[in-house]
Each structure stands twice: as structure tokens, then as C-alpha cells.
Amino acid sequence: MYKGIECKLYPNQQQANIIQMTFGHTRFIWNQMLGMLNERYQNNKDLKMLSYSTLSSLIPQLKREYAWLKDVDSVAIQCSVKRLSETFDRFFKGFCRYPKFKSKKHHQSYLSTIRGQNIRLNHNQRYIKLPKLGWVKCKPSVRYIENERIQSVTVKQRASGKYVISVLVASENQALAKTGKTIGIDLGVSDFAITSDGHKYPSQKLHLKYQQQLHYWEKRMARRRLKAKAAGIDLKDAKNYQKARKQVARIHKKIADTRKDYIHKITTELVKQYDVLVIEDLKASNILKNHKLARSIASQSWRQFRVLLAYKCKIYGKELIVVNPYKTSQKCSNCGHDSGKKNLDIRQWRCPSCHTEHDRDINAAKNIRNIGLGQALVK
């Protein structure tokens, strides 16, 4: 198994220039190959798709035609072609859309794989050696990454202008000891997650916490954009606009990082305590049609919670069961009586059949757990 470890990168000006060149050169190779394949298909639709080995054999010819391609990491050039070939393979299998031409206006990144010792961290993990860049100052999110486990590295630039790298490493066996416990998890708005044993993880409500600060800079960014256009200045050269744009990007990144850190802590705690975790299969696109709660629901990142919980269950040797949440908030978890739909403002209710007092969310979590246990027995 493999896992990605993110590291902040602090290149000097010369290294930053080389990173920008690599972004452009790998994007150029992608667009050249994609344009050639499109033209080839238009000329003869009966021809078979070229393999990666055939496409990579065209790289030396392109380097002779465009000598400046030799100024950046050659492995990154090859990886760009390999990604294009893999994207076509997924497209033909129906897993993704047809590849598009890359633009420098969108997300910038490049991949480089391990070749001997071309990628490695120094003894105190404060510098990482990257092809063509040499030793670059960094700050890993996880300490003591063994160089022998490194498989590849992806260099990225965020919207705020900051650089990060994602290091892919081979993961050792991390299975945890069994606890013999099962838990049902209900996801909500006022509380982010509610477990069947009565524990509630409160919602952070980050969209409200940073609302005023975000509005302040978004308003200034819009005004500076209009002012630059009125003066006939290109937005790339409008310094005041770029400052406001980067500040907005920093706030959005702060919100995303805070939310992700919170979800990481919750999922790790749950996986360590329970062997079987049962969650509901929520269709967020349908729930977001409620415009009064759409912003609060979108801020919860339920999908991210499910993704992180799924991969942690896999690496830690636990089981995740996803169930249909149909009527989990209506039925009594004690006797199974269906008391019908209830308004969202009803948080406590009594079962008319067995007279059991219920907390709406905890009762739903118990029903989710019971459904999951039933599915596990069927298997």
C-alpha cells in the first residue's frame, strides 16, 4: 500500500523559476501529444490508440526540435506523457472524460518518480533533494520519512502562490488491535457527527467564522478587478488585484486545512476505538436543494469524511459499511415503530409504541448501526 505525505516547500528564487519552467514544459508536452493524437484520430478513425512506449519514444524528437525542453527534469517530461496515456486508458474504460488541453490559468503541478537517489530527504528532514532543483527547504507534515520508501513526488503551486509537494511512500502494515466494538455514525449540521453510543462531535461552522473576513477581501478583489479593466491593465499586471486574490485564496486554504484537520482527528479516533463502522450513504446533491441549509451542509464536507474514513479503515484493518439512510430518523431504534416524518426543529421525541424517549440524531445513529449489523450478518 502507498500513502501521500504533504510537505510545504520553500524554494529560493532560482528554484522557483525552475519549478515554473517545469510546469510550462510538462504542460507543453501534454498539449503537443494530445494535439497529435486528436489530429491522428481525425485523419483515420480506424487507427488504434498509441501505447505509452510509442508516445515516449517521440520525446527525443521533440527535444531535438525544442531544445529548451532539456532545461527541466526529464523524468517529469516522461511522467506527463505517461499520465496522458493513463488518462486515455481510463477514458476508454469509461472511468473519466476525454482528456483536455491544459491551461496555465488553472492548477499547476508536475510529477517526478524515483530514479536512484534523485529524490531524498536530508538527515533532519528539513531539506529535500529534487531533480534539477537540488536541496530545497521543506516542512513535512509527518516526521522521519524513510528515503527507501519514497516512490515519487508531485510539486504543486496553490492559488495563494505557495508551493507544496506530495511525497508518495510505500506504507508498512499498520493494522490495529481489534476492539470488538461496532458503531453507527449519523452526519448532521448542528453537530458534525453523532455516534450510536451518544457522543456528538460539534460542527465547526467555518463558513460563519470566516464570513466577514472573506467578504472583506472578496469585495476588494472585485473592485480592484473592475478598476484594472477600466484602466486597460491586464489582471496579471494589476498588483493590487493580485494581492487581494492571493489573500482570498489564503483564507479559503485556511478554511479547507482547518476542516480537513478536524475530520482527520475524528476519523482516526473512531477507527482506533471500533472494528466495524457504519455510516449513511448521503446524497449531498439532493440535500443541497434545501437553499436554507445549503451553505451549512456544503461546509460540513461529508464526502471528505467518508473518503478519509474509508482509507483509514483499509490501512488499519477495520471494516466500513455504508447503508441507505431511508427512514433512519423516523423509526424507533428500540422497537422499530415508524412514527412518520418529523420537522427539523424536533430534536427530542417519544415513541408512541414503546414510549422510549429518543434524541433524534442518536436514534438515527442507532438505526444506522442496526442496519449495518444486519448487512454484515447477510454477508
Number of C-alpha atoms within 10 A of each C-alpha: 9 13 16 17 16 18 19 17 21 16 19 11 9 9 16 15 13 17 24 15 17 25 23 20 22 26 21 18 19 25 20 15 20 20 14 12 15 12 12 15 14 11 10 9 11 9 10 9 15 11 13 15 11 10 16 18 11 12 18 13 11 14 12 11 10 10 11 12 22 13 12 21 22 16 15 21 25 21 18 23 26 18 14 20 23 14 17 21 15 15 14 13 9 10 11 12 11 11 15 11 12 16 12 9 6 9 12 20 20 23 23 23 19 17 11 8 13 14 21 21 22 11 11 8 17 15 19 21 17 19 18 15 18 13 18 17 17 20 17 21 10 10 11 10 16 13 14 12 15 22 18 17 23 17 22 21 18 16 18 18 11 14 19 21 22 18 23 19 20 15 13 11 10 11 14 15 13 14 11 9 10 18 24 27 26 28 22 18 16 15 16 20 24 22 25 22 14 13 11 19 15 13 17 17 18 16 16 13 11 15 11 11 12 18 12 13 19 17 13 17 21 13 13 21 21 14 15 18 12 9 9 10 12 11 15 9 10 16 13 15 21 17 16 22 20 18 18 23 19 18 17 17 15 14 16 14 12 14 20 16 10 14 22 16 10 16 18 15 11 18 23 17 17 18 21 24 26 25 25 23 17 18 11 14 10 8 13 15 10 11 10 9 12 14 14 19 20 16 18 24 16 19 14 14 20 19 11 16 23 19 14 22 23 15 17 18 18 21 18 21 19 19 17 13 18 13 15 23 24 19 19 27 22 16 12 14 14 16 16 9 10 12 6 7 6 9 12 12 16 14 19 12 13 12 12 13 14 17 15 19 24 25 28 28 30 26 27 32 28 20 21 25 18 11 13 12 7 7 5
